[in-house]
């Protein structure tokens, strides 16, 4: 009986630790928008968004020049000397999964398969709130990008979901440190 109680107490302690850990994660201070910490959270949010993981599977993720990944660099235009952050997307189990989010590790980009995107902070917030989608953002210069434009046009639905990640991942408007 004592062993069962001990096992129960251990299970309860582990559950409490997991709950406390999640509560701490939920109350962690928001990172500056487009900082490496924010990019890590955006990577996790990507993987929790079926419109991205499934919607970009197939042709989009396969266009990688046989490297096994695609890279997206993003930054805020209005933050002086704003560092870019990187998302590394890989094919996994028939899906386009984010394997890394953080400071830039891949340079230079290959503009035939990779993407570089930048916008003013207010425009990132507007896109993240769904005020307008990628087509509007690109047509009116609110979102600038380099990369395979025809490919991007063919995945506007999932691309719109990518822009909504900005609104899903908590952030501050402080400029990221270089």
C-alpha positions as CSV (number, residue, x, y, z in Angstrom):
1,X,0.0,0.0,0.0
2,X,2.8,2.3,0.8
3,X,4.4,1.8,-2.6
4,X,1.1,2.6,-4.4
5,X,0.8,5.8,-2.3
6,X,4.4,6.7,-3.3
7,X,3.7,6.1,-6.9
8,X,0.5,8.2,-6.7
9,X,2.3,10.9,-4.9
10,X,5.0,10.9,-7.6
11,X,2.4,11.0,-10.4
12,X,0.7,13.9,-8.7
13,X,4.0,15.7,-8.3
14,X,4.8,15.2,-11.9
15,X,1.4,16.4,-13.0
16,X,1.7,19.5,-10.8
17,X,5.2,20.2,-12.2
18,X,3.9,19.9,-15.7
19,X,1.0,22.2,-14.9
20,X,3.3,24.8,-13.2
21,X,5.7,24.6,-16.2
22,X,2.8,25.3,-18.6
23,X,1.5,28.1,-16.5
24,X,5.0,29.7,-16.5
25,X,5.2,29.3,-20.3
26,X,1.7,30.9,-20.6
27,X,2.8,33.9,-18.5
28,X,6.3,34.3,-19.9
29,X,6.9,37.8,-21.1
30,X,6.2,38.4,-24.8
31,X,9.3,38.7,-26.9
32,X,9.9,41.6,-29.4
33,X,8.2,41.0,-32.7
34,X,10.7,39.4,-35.2
35,X,13.3,38.6,-32.4
36,X,14.9,35.1,-32.3
37,X,12.7,34.3,-29.3
38,X,9.6,35.3,-31.2
39,X,10.7,33.3,-34.2
40,X,11.0,30.2,-32.1
41,X,7.4,30.7,-30.9
42,X,6.3,31.3,-34.5
43,X,7.9,28.1,-35.6
44,X,5.9,26.2,-33.0
45,X,2.7,28.0,-34.1
46,X,3.5,27.1,-37.7
47,X,3.5,23.4,-36.7
48,X,0.2,23.9,-35.0
49,X,-1.4,25.4,-38.1
50,X,-2.7,22.6,-40.5
51,X,-3.3,25.2,-43.3
52,X,0.5,25.7,-43.3
53,X,1.8,22.1,-42.6
54,X,-0.6,20.5,-45.1
55,X,-1.3,23.4,-47.4
56,X,2.4,23.9,-48.1
57,X,3.1,20.2,-48.5
58,X,3.7,18.8,-51.9
59,X,5.0,21.2,-54.6
60,X,5.8,24.1,-52.4
61,X,8.1,22.2,-49.9
62,X,9.4,20.1,-52.8
63,X,10.9,23.2,-54.5
64,X,14.1,23.1,-52.4
65,X,16.8,22.3,-55.0
66,X,17.1,18.9,-53.3
67,X,18.5,20.5,-50.1
68,X,15.7,19.1,-47.9
69,X,14.5,22.5,-46.6
70,X,13.2,26.0,-47.5
71,X,14.2,29.1,-45.6
72,X,12.1,32.2,-44.8
73,X,13.9,35.3,-43.5
74,X,11.7,38.1,-42.0
75,X,12.3,41.4,-40.4
76,X,10.8,44.8,-39.4
77,X,11.7,47.6,-41.8
78,X,11.1,50.4,-39.3
79,X,13.5,49.0,-36.7
80,X,16.9,50.5,-37.4
81,X,19.4,47.8,-38.1
82,X,16.7,45.2,-37.4
83,X,18.2,41.7,-37.5
84,X,16.4,39.2,-39.7
85,X,15.1,36.0,-38.2
86,X,14.8,32.7,-39.9
87,X,12.3,29.9,-40.2
88,X,13.6,26.6,-41.6
89,X,10.8,24.5,-43.2
90,X,11.4,20.8,-43.9
91,X,9.3,18.0,-45.4
92,X,8.3,15.5,-42.7
93,X,5.7,12.8,-42.9
94,X,4.1,14.4,-45.9
95,X,3.9,17.9,-44.3
96,X,5.8,21.1,-44.4
97,X,7.1,21.4,-40.8
98,X,9.1,24.2,-39.2
99,X,12.3,22.7,-37.8
100,X,13.9,25.9,-36.6
101,X,13.0,29.4,-35.7
102,X,15.5,31.9,-34.5
103,X,18.5,33.9,-35.5
104,X,19.7,33.6,-39.1
105,X,21.7,30.5,-39.6
106,X,21.4,30.2,-43.4
107,X,23.0,32.8,-45.6
108,X,22.9,33.6,-48.4
109,X,19.3,32.8,-49.4
110,X,18.6,31.2,-52.8
111,X,15.9,33.4,-54.2
112,X,14.6,30.6,-56.5
113,X,13.4,28.6,-53.5
114,X,13.8,30.8,-50.3
115,X,11.9,33.9,-49.2
116,X,12.9,37.2,-47.6
117,X,10.0,39.3,-46.3
118,X,9.9,42.6,-44.6
119,X,7.3,45.2,-43.6
120,X,6.7,48.1,-41.1
121,X,5.7,47.0,-37.6
122,X,2.2,48.4,-38.1
123,X,1.7,46.5,-41.3
124,X,2.9,43.3,-39.7
125,X,0.2,43.8,-37.0
126,X,-2.5,44.6,-39.6
127,X,-1.6,41.5,-41.5
128,X,-1.5,39.4,-38.3
129,X,-4.9,40.7,-37.3
130,X,-6.3,39.7,-40.7
131,X,-7.2,43.3,-41.7
132,X,-5.9,42.4,-45.2
133,X,-4.3,39.4,-46.9
134,X,-1.1,38.8,-48.7
135,X,-2.4,39.9,-52.2
136,X,-3.4,43.3,-50.8
137,X,-0.2,43.6,-48.8
138,X,2.0,42.9,-51.8
139,X,0.0,45.1,-54.2
140,X,0.0,48.1,-51.9
141,X,3.7,47.7,-50.8
142,X,2.8,46.9,-47.2
143,X,4.7,43.6,-47.5
144,X,7.9,43.4,-49.5
145,X,9.5,40.1,-50.4
146,X,12.1,38.5,-52.5
147,X,11.8,34.9,-53.6
148,X,9.9,32.8,-56.2
149,X,6.9,35.1,-56.9
150,X,4.9,32.6,-59.0
151,X,5.3,30.0,-56.4
152,X,4.1,32.4,-53.7
153,X,1.1,33.3,-55.9
154,X,0.1,29.6,-56.1
155,X,-0.1,29.3,-52.3
156,X,-1.9,32.5,-51.3
157,X,-4.3,30.6,-48.9
158,X,-1.5,29.1,-46.8
159,X,0.6,32.2,-47.2
160,X,-2.2,34.2,-45.7
161,X,-2.1,31.8,-42.7
162,X,1.6,32.5,-42.4
163,X,0.9,36.2,-42.1
164,X,-1.7,35.5,-39.4
165,X,1.0,33.9,-37.3
166,X,2.2,37.4,-36.5
167,X,-1.1,38.0,-34.6
168,X,-1.1,34.6,-33.0
169,X,2.4,34.8,-31.4
170,X,2.5,37.2,-28.5
171,X,5.0,40.1,-29.0
172,X,6.0,43.5,-28.0
173,X,6.8,46.4,-30.3
174,X,10.3,46.9,-28.9
175,X,12.8,46.6,-31.7
176,X,14.8,43.3,-31.6
177,X,18.4,43.7,-30.4
178,X,21.0,43.0,-32.9
